[in-house]
Amino acid sequence: MINGCDPIKYYEFISAGKPVVSTEIYEIKRKYSEITYFMNYNNCYQIIERAIKEDCLSKKLERIEIAKENTWDIRAKKAYDEIIKYLFLD
């Protein structure tokens, strides 16, 4: 079940531009592995340290931009457009 999830909280976190450390969530890893750090029980501290050390302005700006592209309004508009497209297919 977790393989298909795309947690909205993730976009709230990255909207601050800060590094995000997460467990491996397939959709997040597939889309945003360049700006997200994935950890497990054994490497938690090392990954947090790496996230802090590797943080830079370009990653911060990329995180903020991705968050802007995934607001509730934009997601609702995309869903609406898909529904309309489906309903009015010729």
C-alpha positions as CSV (number, residue, x, y, z in Angstrom):
1,M,0.0,0.0,0.0
2,I,2.8,2.5,0.8
3,N,4.3,2.0,-2.7
4,G,1.4,4.0,-4.2
5,C,1.3,6.8,-1.7
6,D,2.5,10.4,-2.4
7,P,2.2,12.0,1.0
8,I,1.0,15.6,1.0
9,K,2.9,16.4,4.2
10,Y,6.1,15.9,2.2
11,Y,5.4,19.0,0.1
12,E,4.6,21.0,3.2
13,F,8.0,20.0,4.6
14,I,10.0,20.9,1.5
15,S,8.2,24.2,1.1
16,A,10.5,25.5,3.8
17,G,13.4,24.6,1.7
18,K,15.0,22.5,4.4
19,P,16.4,19.0,3.7
20,V,13.9,16.2,4.3
21,V,14.9,12.9,5.8
22,S,12.4,10.1,5.3
23,T,11.9,6.4,5.3
24,E,11.9,5.0,1.8
25,I,8.5,5.9,0.2
26,Y,8.5,4.6,-3.4
27,E,6.8,7.7,-5.0
28,I,9.0,10.2,-3.2
29,K,12.2,8.2,-4.0
30,R,11.2,7.8,-7.6
31,K,10.4,11.5,-8.1
32,Y,12.7,13.4,-5.7
33,S,15.7,11.3,-4.8
34,E,18.0,14.2,-5.6
35,I,16.6,16.4,-2.9
36,T,15.5,13.9,-0.3
37,Y,17.5,11.7,2.1
38,F,16.3,8.2,2.8
39,M,17.1,6.4,6.0
40,N,16.4,3.3,7.9
41,Y,16.9,2.3,11.5
42,N,20.6,1.5,11.1
43,N,21.7,4.7,9.3
44,C,19.4,7.4,10.8
45,Y,22.2,9.6,12.4
46,Q,24.5,9.3,9.4
47,I,21.8,10.3,6.9
48,I,20.7,13.3,9.0
49,E,24.4,14.5,9.2
50,R,24.7,14.0,5.4
51,A,21.5,16.0,4.8
52,I,22.9,18.9,6.8
53,K,26.3,18.8,5.2
54,E,25.1,18.5,1.6
55,D,22.4,21.2,1.9
56,C,23.0,24.1,-0.5
57,L,21.1,27.0,-2.1
58,S,20.3,25.1,-5.3
59,K,18.7,22.2,-3.4
60,K,16.8,24.6,-1.3
61,L,15.4,26.4,-4.3
62,E,14.5,23.1,-6.0
63,R,12.6,22.0,-2.9
64,I,10.6,25.2,-2.8
65,E,9.8,25.0,-6.5
66,I,8.6,21.4,-6.2
67,A,6.4,22.4,-3.3
68,K,4.9,25.2,-5.3
69,E,4.0,22.8,-8.1
70,N,2.2,20.5,-5.6
71,T,-0.1,22.8,-3.6
72,W,-3.7,21.7,-2.9
73,D,-5.0,24.2,-5.5
74,I,-2.7,22.9,-8.2
75,R,-3.5,19.3,-7.4
76,A,-7.2,20.0,-7.4
77,K,-6.9,21.7,-10.7
78,K,-5.1,18.8,-12.2
79,A,-7.7,16.4,-10.9
80,Y,-10.5,18.6,-12.2
81,D,-8.9,18.8,-15.6
82,E,-8.5,15.0,-15.8
83,I,-12.1,14.5,-14.8
84,I,-13.4,17.0,-17.4
85,K,-11.2,15.4,-20.1
86,Y,-12.6,12.0,-19.2
87,L,-16.2,13.1,-19.1
88,F,-16.1,14.9,-22.4
89,L,-14.1,12.5,-24.5
90,D,-15.6,12.3,-28.0
